[in-house]
């Protein structure tokens, strides 16, 4: 039982790390740069819309996520 709690704690740490990085502007700038290198060009308005959608999803996840005790 204790092993399950430890694994769940590791998973939550990873999820928290990813969610915190997705909230940073530098992450989005780096993502746009990688997309441009891959040959995918987006208009600034499209990129802003995608960013807003992802931030909305993060907000929804934060609403339903349990906090650590």
Secondary structure as UniProt FT lines:
FT   HELIX           2..22
FT   HELIX           25..37
FT   TURN            38..39
FT   HELIX           44..64
//
